[in-house]
Amino acid sequence: MTDPGDLEDRLAALEADNARLRRLLDAAGAPDSLRHGLRNTMAMMRTIMHRSAEKARDVEDYVAHLDGRFGAVMRVQAATGVVGEADLHSLISDELMFHLVREGEQATIAGPRVRLRPNAALVLALALHELTSNAVEHGSLALPQGRVDVRWAVQSSGEAGTMLQLQWKERGGVALGDPSRRGFGTEVLSETLPYEFEARTALDFEADGLHFRMRLPLVQTIGCVVADDAADVAPVAEIAEA
């Protein structure tokens, strides 16, 4: 059994290393965006550690989920470019591939090329991790015939501006029903995304698997669509207005 205190020690050591890194970045005149991204990452990891502890059933559950979530954070850091932006398609395919789910086999991924700013990439990567790990452990990807379809579109919405609409649709699974216990993953999808980005999300437990939809404003602080790929990709299920 892993002692939760060991995890506290590991995080404290990581924070000390990052404090030294921040001093080096300051001395080297590193861009503010790089320093800001580092602070966001540490804040996210601290939140993951504490919220995972609150939602865990026991120590083993805590350690297993914490390790997976920290891994998702590390993967998005590795996927970001020099200015800290990440490609949406890469975030999705990398997370699925980490769980041995290959695009073109058990997964379909489609949408225009979207670049995400550091904080948006970090939170969305965590949301994708929760969706993927749930699908592999309990959903359609736990079955040989199971599939997941992930697609998004970028649309102009009048006064609302440019909107990113994304859906995660599982197929070939079984009906799980709305869980009575809200875990960390549900919290990320239903509360964190709306709080951080004014997104509207919907999470439906359908007959053959989970169906997640998200609609959020694609403002400068969140990301942008690459000009050459600005056309919409359909179909993406709408989320009803609140």
N, C-alpha and C positions, 0 to 999 in steps of 0.2 A: 504494500500500500504506500502510495506517495504521500508524504507529509505536506499539507497545504502551506506550512511554514517555509518549505523549500521553494515553493512558487513565489512567495513573498520575497525571499532572498534573491531569487533569480530576477524578479522585476526591479528590486532595489539596485542590483548590480547593473542591469540594463540602463536604468535611469542615470546611474553614475557615469557609465560609458557615454551616454548621449549628452550629459552635461559637459564632459570633456570635448566631445565632438562639436557641440555648440560653440565652445570657446575657440576651438580651432577654426570653425567657419567664420566667426566674428573677426578673428585675427587676419584671416585670408580675404576678408571683404566679400564673403559669399552673398548671393542674392537673398533678399528678404523672403522670397517665396520658398527657398530651400529651408531656411531656418523655421519658417512658419509651418511647413509641412512636417518637420521633425517634431515640433510641439504638438501638432494635431495627432500624429501617430502615437506619441506617448500618452496623450489624453485618452485616445481610443483604447489603448491596451489596458490602461488603468480601469476604464469603465467596463471593459469585457471581463476583467478579472473579478471585479466586485459583483457585477450583475450575474455572471455565471455562478458565483458562489451562492447567491440568493435563490437561484432557480434550480440548483442541482439537487438530485435525490440523495446522493451520498458522495463520498470522497472520490470513488472510482469514476462516477459519472462526471463530477466536476473536472477531474484531471483530463479525461478523454475529450470532453467538449472544449475545455480551455486550450488544449494542445491544437485542436482543429482550428479554432478561431484565431489563435496566434499565427498559425500557419497561413491562414487566408490573408492576414495583415502583411506577413512577410512576402507573400506572392505578389500582392499588389505593389509593394515597394519595388520589387524586382522588375515589374512590368512597366513602371513609369519611365518617361523620357527624361531628358536633361532638365526640363522645366517642371517636372513633376506631373505631367499629364499622362493619362492612360487611355488606351483604345478600348471602347466598350466591347467589341467583338472579342478581343483578346482576353479581357477579364472573364467573360462567360466561358470561352473555350478552354482557358487555362484551368479554371475551377473544375469544370467537368472532366477534363483530362486528368487532373490530379486524382479524381475518383475513378479513373479508368473508363470514363464514358466518352466515346469518340464521336466527334462531329461527322455526320454522314452515316453513322451506324445507329446508335441509340439516341442521337441528338440532331436536331435541325436548328441552325442558328441563322437568322436573316434580318438584315436591317442596314440602313445607310451608315457610313463611317462617322462615328461620333467620338470626339475627344473629350474626356472628363477632367475637370480640375482636381487637384489633389484631395481635398476633403470629400468631394462627391465620389471620387473613385474609391476612396477608403471605405466609406459607408456602404456604397453599392456592392463592393466586393464582399463585404461581410454579409449583406443580404443574400447575395448569390451563393455564398457558402452555406448559409442556413437552408436555402431552398434545395441545394444539391445534396447536402448530407441527409436531409430529411427524406428526399426522394430515394436515395441509396439505402437508407436504413429501414424506411417504412412505406415508401411510395412506389411509383411505377418502376423506378430503376432497380428495385429489389427483385423484379421478375424478369425472366429472359425476354418476354414479349413487350416489356415496357419501353416507352419512348418519352422524350420530352421535346417540346417545340418551343423555342425561344425566339421571339421576333419583336421588332420595334419599328416605329415610324416617327418622323419629325414633321410636325404640321404647324402651319400658321393658324392662330386662333383669335384673330381680330384684336380686341383690346387686351386679351390675355397674353398676346405675344406668341413666340415660338414655344411649342410644347413637345416634350418627349413622351411618347406612349410606348410602354413595354409590357409584354405579357409572357408569362411562363405557364405552359399548358402541358400537363402530364397526361399520357394516354396508355392504355393497356394495363392499368393498375386495378386496384380495388377501392371501393368506397370506404374511407376511414372514419368519416363523421367529424364534426367539429369537436376538437379535444376539449375536455372539461378543464384541463389545466393549461394555462397560458405560459409557455416556456419563453426562453430568451429569444429564440428565432422568431416567434410570433410577435414579440415586442419590437424587434428590429423592423419587421415588415409593416406592422400596423401602427407603430408609434414613432420610432426613430426617424424613418423616412419622411413622414408628414412634419415632424417637428423641425428637422434639419433643413428641409428643402421645400416646404409648403406643398409637398406631394399629396395626391389623393391615391389611396391604395384600396384594393379589394382582394380578399382572400376567400376563395370558395372551395369547399370540399365536395367535388363532384363524383359521379358514379364510377369513373375510371381513373380518378387521380386529382391532384391538387391543381387549381387554376388561380394564379396570382396575376393581378394587373396593377400597373402603376402609371400615373400621369403626373408629370412635374414640369415646371417652367424651365426651359433651357436658356437661362440667363447667363451672363458672362461669368459669374462666380461658380456656376455649375459645369458648363461645358459648351461645346459648339459642334455643329455638323460640318464636316469637311465639304467645301463648296462643290466639288465634283460629284459628291454623293448626296446631294440635297433632296433628291426625289423621295417621296414617301414609299414605304414598302407596306403592302397590305396583304392579308387583313390583320388588323390589330383591334381587339375588342375594346369598345368604348367603356369608360367607367361613368355611370350615371352621375349627373350633377347632384351635389348634396342639397 
